Amino acid sequence: MSEPQAVASRYADRRRLWKAAIKWPMYSVAVMPVLLAAGWQFGVDGSLRWLQLVGFLLAAILLLLWETSATMFLMRPRVWMPPENPIRW
């Protein structure tokens, strides 16, 4: 395989891995409590603090993105591999 095709294949694999790693039901679970609280607040007072609502929604989404990227970083193949026959004490 030529070098440009190998690089393109690697990035295609990375994109596919990201799509597989993002769990859409997790995002709905993170966002629903914020939307439920906003609905309750709107029902009680008839007003919302829109900036605060957007801030909490953004924070929930960014936390899940961070968790996804951290998991992918920890699960990636390592360059260094342990020896086949480790020393046993």
Secondary structure, 3 states (H helix, E strand, C coil): CCHHHHHHHHHHHHHHHHHHHCCHHHHHHHHHHHHHHHHHHHHHHCCCCHHHHHHHHHHHHHHHHHHHHHHHHHHCCCCCCCCCCCCCC
